[in-house]
Amino acid sequence: MNKRSKKHACGLAIAVIAIIAASWWFWGRTETIPTASTGLLERFTDFDSEFVNPRTISVWLPAGYHTGDSCAVLYMHDGQMLFDATTTWNGQEWQVDEIAGQLIGDSLMRRCIVVGIDNTDRRLQEYFPTKAWQQLPHDKQGEADTDKLLGDDYLKFIVTEVKPFIDKCYKPLTSREHTFMMGSSMGGLISLYALCEYPQVFGGVACLSTHLSFKSVGDGVDGTLWSEAFCRYLSTHLPSANSRLVYMDRGTEGIDASYAPHQQQVDSVFAAHGWDSEHYVSHVFDGHEHKEIFWAKRLEKPLLFLLGQ
């Protein structure tokens, strides 16, 4: 979507497909248009940027939503995988529309808009916490290809381009207390990183099965060194204790089983900085694997932690 198209998108509904209710890996997604089971789903295709490659932005609106309603906003990564399993590469989804819709309908959760941001073939690079590089041992910093550490650019895209567009188009509540982010795996990493880089923007984040081992994404540097570097980054960049909401979790099966020691390190950082259990939680879900079906099973917990009434 070019700048001119963006300017007129709200009024003219250019590049928007709205479906009133009755993908995770970029390279595996289908071109079938997802639909929502509850609420309204709008899509903005080829949303362009000065910082990252164009992609689709999907906006889920709760049932009965009207422009300007007092809604919070939840930004989520891997937008292809959030709403419709019939359009995903693995036939799985987060069931965001069903679960959030039910919680809102039962008055357990504040009304909110969910902004799903599609990933691209640069997913691993865009979800990488760029400034962790500065915390690597000096003799290892040169081994990292900093041109591939695109997390800072991706967050600029969200904060300076996507958020202003959402705020103008839908007129939700825009302050920090009403703005949140959620993701899984590398999406968990970039969500926690976003809270540190933009504490004035986000009031809380949820990080599911956070890829703290950095396995297969170390860019020439051992994953453990990256994990330790990220913890050092957190130690010096976290917002003031108990000033935000941070939800983290992991499963015990598959790749999630490798996260235990790294998650314990992160937990220790938060504890050392004085975060209490009302503002920071770290859960373990026995038997859960690194898959959307398991994130859907426990999605209610982070939603209520961030947006519960």
C-alpha positions as CSV (number, residue, x, y, z in Angstrom):
1,M,0.0,0.0,0.0
2,N,1.6,3.3,-1.1
3,K,1.3,6.5,0.9
4,R,-1.6,7.8,-1.2
5,S,-3.5,4.6,-0.8
6,K,-2.9,4.7,3.0
7,K,-4.2,8.2,3.1
8,H,-7.6,7.2,1.6
9,A,-7.8,3.6,3.0
10,C,-10.2,4.3,5.9
11,G,-12.7,6.3,4.0
12,L,-12.6,4.4,0.7
13,A,-11.9,0.9,2.1
14,I,-9.1,0.5,-0.5
15,A,-7.3,-2.8,-0.1
16,V,-9.7,-3.9,2.7
17,I,-11.7,-7.0,2.9
18,A,-14.2,-7.1,5.7
19,I,-15.8,-10.3,6.8
20,I,-18.5,-10.3,9.4
21,A,-18.4,-13.6,11.4
22,A,-21.4,-16.0,11.1
23,S,-0.2,-17.7,9.1
24,W,3.0,-18.4,11.0
25,W,5.7,-19.2,8.5
26,F,5.8,-16.9,5.6
27,W,7.1,-19.5,3.1
28,G,4.3,-21.9,3.9
29,R,1.2,-19.7,3.8
30,T,-1.6,-20.0,1.3
31,E,-3.2,-17.1,-0.6
32,T,-6.7,-18.0,0.7
33,I,-8.2,-15.0,2.5
34,P,-8.8,-15.8,6.2
35,T,-12.2,-15.3,7.8
36,A,-13.2,-14.7,11.4
37,S,-15.6,-16.8,13.4
38,T,-16.6,-13.9,15.6
39,G,-16.4,-10.1,15.1
40,L,-15.1,-8.4,12.0
41,L,-11.8,-9.0,10.2
42,E,-10.3,-6.3,7.9
43,R,-7.1,-6.7,5.8
44,F,-4.7,-4.1,4.5
45,T,-2.6,-5.8,1.9
46,D,0.9,-4.6,0.7
47,F,1.2,-2.2,3.6
48,D,4.4,-0.5,2.7
49,S,7.1,0.9,4.9
50,E,10.3,2.9,5.0
51,F,11.9,0.3,7.3
52,V,10.8,-3.2,6.2
53,N,9.3,-5.0,3.3
54,P,5.6,-4.7,2.6
55,R,3.1,-7.1,4.2
56,T,-0.5,-7.6,5.1
57,I,-1.9,-6.2,8.2
58,S,-5.1,-7.8,9.6
59,V,-7.4,-6.0,12.1
60,W,-9.8,-8.0,14.2
61,L,-12.7,-5.9,15.6
62,P,-14.9,-7.3,18.4
63,A,-18.6,-7.9,17.7
64,G,-20.6,-4.6,17.8
65,Y,-17.5,-2.5,17.3
66,H,-17.9,1.1,15.9
67,T,-15.1,3.4,14.9
68,G,-14.1,5.4,17.9
69,D,-15.2,2.9,20.5
70,S,-13.2,2.8,23.7
71,C,-11.1,-0.2,22.8
72,A,-7.5,-1.1,23.7
73,V,-5.2,-2.4,21.0
74,L,-3.2,-5.6,21.0
75,Y,-0.5,-5.9,18.4
76,M,0.4,-9.5,17.5
77,H,3.1,-11.0,15.3
78,D,2.8,-13.8,12.7
79,G,-0.5,-12.5,11.6
80,Q,-1.1,-15.3,9.2
81,M,-1.5,-17.7,12.0
82,L,-4.0,-16.0,14.3
83,F,-7.5,-16.3,12.9
84,D,-8.2,-19.1,10.4
85,A,-6.6,-22.5,10.3
86,T,-7.9,-23.2,6.8
87,T,-5.4,-20.6,5.5
88,T,-2.3,-21.6,7.5
89,W,0.6,-23.7,6.4
90,N,0.1,-26.3,9.1
91,G,-3.7,-26.2,9.6
92,Q,-3.4,-24.6,13.0
93,E,-4.3,-21.2,14.4
94,W,-4.3,-19.2,17.7
95,Q,-8.1,-18.9,17.6
96,V,-7.7,-15.2,18.6
97,D,-11.1,-14.2,17.3
98,E,-13.0,-17.0,19.1
99,I,-11.2,-16.8,22.4
100,A,-11.0,-13.0,22.7
101,G,-14.5,-12.7,21.4
102,Q,-15.8,-15.1,24.1
103,L,-13.8,-13.3,26.9
104,I,-15.2,-10.0,25.8
105,G,-18.7,-11.3,25.5
106,D,-18.5,-12.7,29.0
107,S,-17.3,-9.3,30.3
108,L,-14.0,-10.9,31.5
109,M,-11.8,-8.9,29.2
110,R,-11.7,-5.3,28.1
111,R,-12.9,-4.7,24.6
112,C,-9.9,-4.5,22.3
113,I,-8.8,-4.4,18.7
114,V,-6.2,-7.1,17.6
115,V,-3.8,-6.0,14.9
116,G,-2.1,-9.1,13.3
117,I,1.1,-8.2,11.5
118,D,2.1,-10.8,8.9
119,N,5.7,-12.1,8.9
120,T,7.8,-12.3,5.8
121,D,10.8,-14.3,4.6
122,R,12.9,-12.1,6.9
123,R,11.0,-13.2,10.0
124,L,14.0,-14.4,12.0
125,Q,15.9,-11.2,11.3
126,E,13.0,-8.9,12.0
127,Y,12.1,-10.6,15.3
128,F,15.8,-10.4,16.5
129,P,16.5,-8.1,19.5
130,T,19.1,-6.0,17.7
131,K,20.8,-4.3,20.6
132,A,21.5,-7.7,22.3
133,W,24.5,-7.6,20.0
134,Q,26.1,-4.8,22.1
135,Q,26.0,-7.1,25.1
136,L,28.0,-9.9,23.4
137,P,31.6,-10.5,24.5
138,H,33.7,-8.0,22.6
139,D,35.6,-10.8,20.8
140,K,32.3,-12.2,19.5
141,Q,30.6,-9.1,18.3
142,G,32.5,-9.2,15.0
143,E,31.2,-12.7,14.3
144,A,27.6,-11.4,14.1
145,D,26.2,-10.1,10.8
146,T,24.6,-6.9,12.1
147,D,23.0,-6.3,8.7
148,K,20.7,-9.2,9.5
149,L,19.6,-8.0,12.9
150,L,16.5,-6.1,11.8
151,G,14.5,-6.0,15.1
152,D,15.0,-2.2,15.5
153,D,13.7,-1.6,11.9
154,Y,10.7,-3.9,12.5
155,L,9.7,-2.0,15.7
156,K,10.1,1.3,14.0
157,F,7.6,0.0,11.4
158,I,5.1,-0.9,14.1
159,V,5.5,2.2,16.3
160,T,5.9,4.9,13.7
161,E,3.8,3.5,10.8
162,V,1.3,0.8,11.8
163,K,0.3,2.3,15.1
164,P,-0.4,5.8,13.7
165,F,-2.4,4.3,10.9
166,I,-4.5,2.2,13.3
167,D,-5.0,5.2,15.6
168,K,-6.2,7.4,12.8
169,C,-8.4,4.7,11.1
170,Y,-10.1,3.2,14.1
171,K,-9.7,5.8,16.8
172,P,-9.1,3.4,19.7
173,L,-7.6,4.3,23.0
174,T,-4.1,5.3,22.2
175,S,-2.1,5.7,25.4
176,R,0.4,3.3,26.8
177,E,-2.1,1.9,29.3
178,H,-4.2,0.7,26.4
179,T,-1.5,-0.6,24.0
180,F,-0.1,-4.1,24.2
181,M,1.9,-6.6,22.2
182,M,2.0,-10.4,22.1
183,G,4.0,-13.1,20.2
184,S,5.4,-16.6,20.4
185,S,8.9,-18.0,19.9
186,M,10.9,-15.2,18.2
187,G,7.7,-13.2,18.4
188,G,8.1,-13.4,22.2
189,L,11.6,-12.1,22.0
190,I,10.7,-9.1,19.9
191,S,7.7,-8.4,22.1
192,L,9.9,-8.2,25.3
193,Y,12.4,-6.2,23.4
194,A,9.7,-3.8,22.3
195,L,8.7,-3.1,25.9
196,C,12.3,-2.1,26.6
197,E,12.8,0.0,23.5
198,Y,9.4,1.7,23.6
199,P,8.2,1.7,27.2
200,Q,6.3,5.0,26.5
201,V,4.2,3.1,23.9
202,F,3.4,-0.3,25.4
203,G,1.8,-0.9,28.7
204,G,2.4,-4.7,28.6
205,V,3.5,-7.6,26.6
206,A,2.9,-11.4,26.5
207,C,5.7,-13.7,25.4
208,L,4.7,-17.3,24.8
209,S,7.3,-20.1,24.3
210,T,9.9,-17.3,24.0
211,H,12.9,-18.5,21.9
212,L,15.4,-17.7,24.6
213,S,17.8,-20.4,23.4
214,F,18.4,-18.5,20.1
215,K,18.9,-21.9,18.6
216,S,19.4,-21.7,14.8
217,V,19.2,-17.9,14.7
218,G,22.6,-17.0,16.3
219,D,24.0,-15.7,13.1
220,G,27.4,-17.3,13.6
221,V,27.4,-16.7,17.4
222,D,26.6,-19.5,19.9
223,G,22.9,-19.3,21.0
224,T,23.9,-19.4,24.7
225,L,26.0,-16.3,24.2
226,W,23.1,-14.6,22.6
227,S,20.8,-15.6,25.4
228,E,23.2,-14.3,28.0
229,A,23.6,-11.1,26.0
230,F,19.9,-10.7,25.9
231,C,19.6,-11.1,29.7
232,R,22.3,-8.4,30.1
233,Y,20.4,-6.2,27.8
234,L,17.2,-6.7,29.9
235,S,19.0,-6.0,33.1
236,T,19.9,-2.5,31.9
237,H,16.8,-1.7,29.8
238,L,13.8,-3.0,31.6
239,P,11.2,-0.3,32.6
240,S,10.9,0.5,36.2
241,A,9.8,-2.5,38.3
242,N,6.0,-3.0,38.3
243,S,5.3,-0.1,35.9
244,R,4.2,-2.4,33.1
245,L,2.7,-5.9,32.7
246,V,4.9,-8.8,31.4
247,Y,3.6,-12.3,30.8
248,M,6.0,-15.2,29.9
249,D,5.4,-18.9,29.5
250,R,6.9,-22.1,28.0
251,G,5.9,-25.7,27.4
252,T,7.8,-28.8,28.4
253,E,7.9,-30.7,25.1
254,G,9.9,-30.3,21.9
255,I,11.9,-27.2,21.5
256,D,10.2,-25.6,24.5
257,A,11.9,-28.1,26.7
258,S,15.2,-26.4,25.9
259,Y,14.0,-23.0,27.3
260,A,13.9,-23.9,31.0
261,P,17.5,-22.7,32.0
262,H,17.2,-19.6,29.8
263,Q,13.7,-18.7,31.1
264,Q,15.1,-19.1,34.7
265,Q,17.8,-16.6,33.9
266,V,15.2,-14.1,32.6
267,D,13.0,-14.7,35.7
268,S,16.0,-14.0,37.9
269,V,16.6,-10.6,36.1
270,F,13.0,-9.6,36.8
271,A,13.2,-10.8,40.4
272,A,16.5,-8.9,40.9
273,H,14.8,-5.7,39.7
274,G,11.9,-6.1,42.2
275,W,9.1,-7.1,39.9
276,D,6.2,-8.7,41.8
277,S,3.7,-11.4,40.7
278,E,1.0,-8.9,39.8
279,H,3.2,-7.4,37.1
280,Y,5.4,-10.2,36.0
281,V,4.4,-13.9,35.6
282,S,6.3,-16.9,34.2
283,H,4.2,-20.0,33.7
284,V,5.1,-23.6,32.7
285,F,2.6,-25.7,30.8
286,D,3.3,-29.4,31.2
287,G,3.0,-31.3,28.0
288,H,2.6,-28.3,25.8
289,E,4.7,-28.1,22.5
290,H,5.9,-25.3,20.3
291,K,2.7,-25.2,18.2
292,E,-0.2,-22.9,17.6
293,I,-2.7,-25.4,19.0
294,F,-1.0,-25.2,22.4
295,W,-0.8,-21.4,22.3
296,A,-4.5,-21.4,21.6
297,K,-5.1,-23.7,24.5
298,R,-3.5,-21.2,26.9
299,L,-4.3,-17.9,25.1
300,E,-6.9,-17.0,27.7
301,K,-4.2,-16.6,30.4
302,P,-2.1,-13.9,28.7
303,L,-5.3,-12.1,27.4
304,L,-6.7,-11.9,30.9
305,F,-3.3,-10.9,32.4
306,L,-3.0,-8.0,30.0
307,L,-6.7,-7.1,29.5
308,G,-8.7,-8.7,32.2
309,Q,-11.4,-6.7,33.9
